[in-house]
Amino acid sequence: MHRYKYIFFLLIIFNSIFGQNNLVPNSSFEDTIGSYTCFSYMAIHNTKYWFNPSNSSPDYVNSCANTFTTNYPAIATVPQTCYGHQYPRTGDAMVGLGTYIVYTVNDSINYFSEYACVKLNDTLKSGVCYYSVFYAVLADICEYNTNRLGMYLTQNSFTTSIGNFTNTIECQVQFDTTQYFTDTLNWVKISGTFTAQGGETYLTIGSFKDGTHVKKIGSTSGFNTLCGIAGDQHHYTYFYIDDVSLYECNPQSVKEINSKYHFKLYPNPSSEEITIEMDMGSNEQASILIYNLLGEYIKDQTLRNGVTKLNVSELNAGTYFYNLKINSSTFKTDKLIIIK
């Protein structure tokens, strides 16, 4: 009973900060198209509202598959699947995505990523703040650890084909691209706030850069999946995804957060130096990270309470993005314009 009271209390706190309604339908993948479709090898179309927007085959995992198979483990069974041992973060279901799949080890360009896409319950409003979060964990037999996993909000359904990347896509919410995703045990929270351009109706999760823009390291696994898949010979990165949420920020709470930290960045556009004013507590830590349009990390600066100067004279003219982090959480993401 105490556990449920605690969860209820957390929901009250969460809803006081963000809007009341999750805009992502079937956010935990629990609803299936029908019990008759539940079997040992299922794809994402077997879960309600979610679909595959590209020429690939993202997997749908649900414990209901355990009773539909005589060859356990299989693609869709829980907790033992063909890619490792994993329980859903909540409920009975999750989705599996191969985000970096290559057929030739040295071919880093023509790889392909699988995607999970859903149409939102409502269209995003221009200039409005939104908060989004999803959870991911790496499968056991991945040969590569990569730095790319993000959420992309678009007006139309995202589509792509194998090896077809524009490298201009910037995810509104993404994993820290300065790090490698390596956790095969714990569900990792990936979250952030952003300001909508307006008209965004579809949410897509996956990797959106070509192989030259995906940082990767080898990962050796001796895990036996019992499905005949050898992890050290299967050239991909594979994630499980669960609990996807998107909320409109409560305007009053956003105002209170901005008032608390008194963040200001100027001039923007800039040519030589930007000034960052930050008012924060003595036990808090803040930093700003700069990325180019390809999503490549450029530089960062630890911020101190008060005024911090950041030299940007070495940057070429163009549009960049900055990511302001407070206590390791994303506080603000916005554009930085460099002029010469």
N, C-alpha and C positions, 0 to 999 in steps of 0.2 A: 504494500500500500504506500509506504514512504517513497518507493521508487517512482510510482506513477504521479504522486504529488510533486516530486522534484521535476519530472518531465513536463508536467502541466505548468509549473512555475517558469521553466525555461521558455516554453512556448509563449507565455504572456510577455516575458522580457523581449523575446525576438520580435513579436508582433508590434511591440511598442516602438521598435527601431525601424522596422520595415513594414511595407503594406501588408494587409491581412491575407491576401490571396496569392497562392503560388500559381504563376502563369503557365507552368509546365504540366500538361495533363499526364496522368499515369507516371508520375515522377519517380516512382520506385520500381516500375516495370511489373507490378503485381498483377495487373489485369491482362488476361490473355484474350485472344479473339474467340476462343471457345475451348472447352475442355477436350473436345475431340481432336484438337490440333496439338495436344501435349504429347510429345514423344521424345525419343532419345537424341534426335538430331533436329534442332529447331533453329530458324533464322529470326532476325529481328522483326519481321512482319508478323510473327506469332504473338507479339505483345501489342496491345491496343494503342493506337495513335502514332507509334514510332515506326519509322521506315528507313530503308536503305536508299540514299540519294545517288549512289554511284554504282559502277560495275564491280561489285564486291559482295561478300557474304558475311556480314557481321552476325555473331551468334547470339541466341537467346537462351539463357540458362534459368531453369526453374526446377525446384525440388519435385514438382509433379511428374517430371520425366523419370524419376527413380522407379516408378511403378509401371512405366511403359517400355522398359527395356530389359532384355535378358542378357545383354552384354555390358553390364555396368563395369567400369565407368564409360561414359560417352560424352559427346559434346555438351549436352544440355543437363547432365546430372549434377547433383549437389551432394557432398562437397567435392567429390573426386570427379574431375573432368578430364578431357584429353590433354589439357594444357597445365594441369596442376591440381593442387588441393586448396579450395577456397570456398568459404561460406559467403552469401550475400551480406552486405553491411546491415540491412534491415530486411525483414520479410523473407520471402522464398525465392526472389528472382533478382537477376542482374543481366547485364549485356556484356558481351565479349567483343573487343575490337583489335584487329591486327593493324597497328598504326605505322609500322615500318616493315614492309615485306619486299624482299628482293630474291630473285631467282639465281643471280650471279653475285658472288660475294663482293666483287669490286665495282659493281654497278650501283652507284649511289644516286643517280639521277632518275632512272626509270623505275623506281620502286613505286608501290602504291599503298595508300592508306584506306582502311575501311572507316566508314562514318555512321554515326547514329543521328538521325534527324527527326524533329517533331515540329508540328505546327502549334504555336502558342495559343493559349486561351483568349488572348487579346493582343492587339497591335501596340507596339511601344510608341510612346509619345515623344515628340521632339523636345529636346532640352531637359528632359526629366531624368532624374537619377534612378538607377536600378542596381540592385544587389543580386548577384548570382553565385551559386555554389554547386559543385558536384564532387563526388568522391571516386577515387581510382586506386587500384592496387595492381601491381605487376604480376603476370602469370609466372609460374615456376620455370618454364622451359625456354624463356626468351634468350636468344643468342646476343642481343644487343640491348644495352641501356641507352635511352635517348633523352633529349631535353625538350621534346615537343609533344604537348598534349594541351589542347585548348578548346574553348567554347566560342563559336562564331555566330553572331546574330545577323540575319539578312532579311531583306524585304521579300525576296523570292527564294524558293527552295534551292539550296546549294547543290551544284552538280559538278562532277569532274570525271576524268578518265585516268587510266594508269599512266603515270609519268607526266601528267598535264598540270603543272603548277605555275601560277603567275608570280608568286613570291611577293605580291603586293598586299596580301591578306594579313590584317592584324586582328587577332582574336581580342574580343573585349575582355575575356577572362582566360588566363592561361597559367600553366605551371611555370615556375621560375626557370627561365631559359638559361640561366647561368649555372644551373645544377643538372645532374643526371637523375632520372627517376629510377630508384633501385629497390624500393620497398616491395617485397613479395609477401609480407606478413600483415602489415597494418594498412587500413584504408586511409589514404592521404586526402585531406581536404584541399580543394583548389577553388579559390573564391576571389571576389573583387567587386568593386563598384565601378560604374561607368555611366556616362551621359549618353542617352540614345539620340541618334540622328533623326529618328522618327520614321515610322512605317515598317520597322523590323517585325516580321511575323513568324520567322522560322529560326529554330535553334539547332545547331549542328556541333557535334563533338568529334574530334579527330586531330590529325596532324595536317597542316596546311602549307608546308614549305617543301621544296625539293631537297634531295639528298645532300647538296652542297651547303644547305642552310640548316641541316639537322646534325647536331653534335651527337656522336655515338661512341660508345666503348664496348668492347667485347664482354660478354657475361657467360661464364661457364656453368652449366647446370648438369648434375648427375641425376636429376629427378626422373623417375620411371613413371610415365603416365599410364602405362598398361594399354595404351591405344596404338602402339607402334610408331609413335612420334619421338624421334631422338632430338632432344633440345639443342645439342651442340651441332646439329647438322641442319636445323631448320632456321633459315635466315630471316628472322623477324623479331619485332617487339610486339607484345600482346598484352592488353590491359583488360581488366574487368571494371565496369562503370556501374555506379548505383547512386540513388538519391540525388536527383537533379532538381534544382530549385531556382526560380527567378521571381524576385519581388520588387515592386516599386518602393523606393525609399520613402519613408515618412518625411515630408518636407520639414516639419518642425524638428525632427531628430537630426536631419542633415544640418540644419541651421545651428543646432546646439553643438554638433561635432565641430563645425567650422569655427564657431565661437570659442570652443575650448582650446583649439590649437592655433588659431589666428595665423593660418598659413597664407603666405603671399609670395608669388614668384614674379619677378620683373627685371628688366624689360622683356617683353615677349611680343614681337620678334626681337632678337638680340644678335650682335655681331662679335662682341669680345667677351663679355662677362655678364652673368645673371646673378641677381641677388635673391636670396631665399630667406624670408623671415618666418620664424617658427617659434611659437610659444608653447612649451610642453613641460611636463613634470620632470623632476630631477632623476626619477628612476626609469624614465622612458627613453627609448632609442629610436632614432629616425634616420632614414637615408633616402637619397634620390638616385634612381637608375635611369640612364639614357639609352634608348634603342633607336636604330635607324628604321626605315620603312620596310626592310626585310626582316625585321624582328631580331636583328643581331645586336647583341650587347655592345655598347660603345664605351661607357664609363659610368662611374658612380661616385658619390660623395656622401660621407657621413655628415649629418646635420647636427648642429649644436643649438642649444636654446638661445634664441636671439637671432643674430644675422650670420648667414654663411654665404661666402662668395664662391661661385663656380666658374672657372675659366672655360669658355667654349670657343676660343679663338681658333683652335686647331680643327674644328668641325667645318666641313664643307657646307656651302649654302644649301638649304633644303628644309624639308619637314622631318622632324624627329618626334619621338614619344618619350615622355618621362613617366616614371612609376614611383610614386611617393609611398614609402613603407614606414609604418609606425609600429614598433614592437613586432616586426616580422610580418605584419598583415598589411595588405594593400589598402591605403587610405584614399588615394586619388590617382587617376590615370588621365593624361591630357596631352595635347600637342605642344611641341616646342619648335618655333620657327627660327632658323638661322639665316641671316642675311649678310651679304658682303658688299 
